[in-house]
Amino acid sequence: MFTEYEIDTMIEIPAVLEATTALKKEFMKEEAPYLDITVNDFFSLVMMVPTVGIAKADGNVSLFEELALNKKARKLSKGGYFMKRDPVVYAMKFIINKYDVWHERFLNVLNVAMKSSFDFESLADENYDNTNNIDYEDYKKKVLNTPYIVIRFITSFFLENDEDILNKDHHIRQSEYVQMIKIGEILELNRLPVFNMFCNTFDQKA
């Protein structure tokens, strides 16, 4: 997953800062007028939205899922908040409650962040036969030859541990898989062969 230092670097990109600032203003006006959060931490909140979406796939977030979300949010927060309320964790409660209302607007900011961080179009132009029968060796080579930042986005959104990207035995509930595909479509990740290959490494269960 991304570190607070990588968050700092991305928020310095003018297009990302502009999109994040505009969304923060809109979100605070409509949803959380008394929210005390910096632009950096708000962008960390934006980064959490795909993970929240997966957790909400069945409609509710379990206690276990909430604890995992809080742990991830604290790692993204700028500075330490162990002795006081973490602003990203606090703000995330609004997203969990109003995910259906806000997720597309948040994901649009992530789309800006990705397209500002790497050459999206050159990777999207690669040919890929999107079938369910991928060759695992080809997938591993694709991951290793894909720009680091692209893999960081995918793992931060959809995996608990970065190193699991090369795992060929991912397990996921069918509802979560459907949600991952939907999020990938909104983010346009489905245009990247490495993401489609990644999705096909998952074993779905009811």
PyMOL commands that set and color helices and strands:
alter all, ss='L'
color gray80, all
select helices_A, chain A and resi 4-11+14-30+39-55+63-76+87-97+99-117+120-124+136-145+148-158+162-166+174-186+189-191+193-199
alter helices_A, ss='H'
color red, helices_A
select strands_A, chain A and resi 170-173+202-205
alter strands_A, ss='S'
color yellow, strands_A
deselect
rebuild
show_as cartoon
